[in-house]
Amino acid sequence: MIARSWQARTRGPRETARYHEVFESEVLEALGGVAGFRGACLLARPTGASVEIRTVTLFTSMDAVKAFAGEDHERERVTSPARATLLDSVPTVQHFEVLTGLWPSRG
């Protein structure tokens, strides 16, 4: 499994809430249609006057990552509505091999 990690900053809680809305309505919807997509997290932490956000998405393979992000899969993929909420972002993403994890079943 591959974890794809990307980070950015917003100007504060209001913009973070807006990014959260865009993430749920656009990003998760797009990811849901990708074969090999296995999950996503949106993380946030205050850093002074701004808020750092990080996304972590899980895919079965690099081929699945490329199905979502395209051949230039190490570049960020940010829609215009999402970009409008950001102070800045890291233009590249990082990919990690997931060596182990625990995902309890929901019963």
NORNORLIN-V843911 format. One record per pair of residues at least 4 apart in sequence whose ideal C-beta (glycine too) atoms are under 7 Angstrom apart, sorted by sequence separation. I is the first residue (numbers start at 1). J is the second residue. D is the distance in whole Angstrom. If there is no record, write none. Layout:
i=[I:I]
j=[J:J]
d=[D:D]
//
This chain:
i=[11:12:13:14:15:16:17:18:19:20:21:22:23:24:25:26:27:28:47:60:62:63:64:65:66:69:78:79:80:82:10:22:23:32:46:47:59:66:78:10:31:45:59:44:45:66:44:65:69:10:31:44:43:42:43:78:28:42:76:76:40:41:76:40:75:76:40:75:76:74:23:39:74:38:38:20:37:38:36:36:36:31:36:37:16:36:35:34:65:36:37:35:34:19:34:16:1:12:16:31:50:12:13:11:12:10:58:9:10:9:9:10:7:8:7:7:6:5:6:5:3:4:26:3:4:26:26:1:2:1:1:2:22:2:22:4:2:19:22:19:18:19:6:15:10:10:11:9:10:8:9:9:8:8:8:7:6:6:5:4:5:4:5:2:3:2:3:2:1]
j=[15:16:17:18:19:20:21:22:23:24:25:26:27:28:29:30:31:32:51:64:66:67:68:69:70:73:82:83:84:86:15:27:28:37:51:52:64:71:83:16:37:51:65:51:52:73:52:73:77:19:40:53:53:53:54:89:40:55:89:90:55:56:91:56:91:92:57:92:93:92:42:58:93:58:59:42:59:60:59:60:61:57:63:64:44:64:64:64:95:67:68:67:67:53:68:51:38:49:53:68:87:50:51:50:51:50:98:50:51:51:52:53:52:53:53:54:54:54:55:56:56:57:79:58:59:81:82:58:59:59:60:61:81:62:82:65:65:82:85:85:85:86:76:85:85:86:87:86:87:86:87:88:88:89:90:90:90:93:93:93:94:95:96:95:96:97:98:98:98]
d=[5:7:6:7:6:6:7:7:6:6:6:5:5:5:6:6:6:6:7:5:6:7:7:6:7:4:5:7:7:7:4:7:7:7:5:5:4:6:5:5:5:7:5:5:5:5:7:5:5:6:6:5:7:7:4:7:6:6:6:7:7:5:5:7:6:7:5:6:6:5:5:4:6:4:6:6:6:6:5:4:6:6:7:7:5:3:6:6:7:7:7:6:5:6:5:5:7:7:6:6:6:7:6:6:6:6:7:5:5:7:5:6:6:5:7:5:7:6:5:5:6:5:6:6:7:7:7:6:5:7:6:6:5:6:5:6:6:6:7:4:4:7:6:5:6:6:5:7:6:5:4:5:7:4:7:5:7:4:6:6:5:6:7:6:5:6:5:7:4]
//
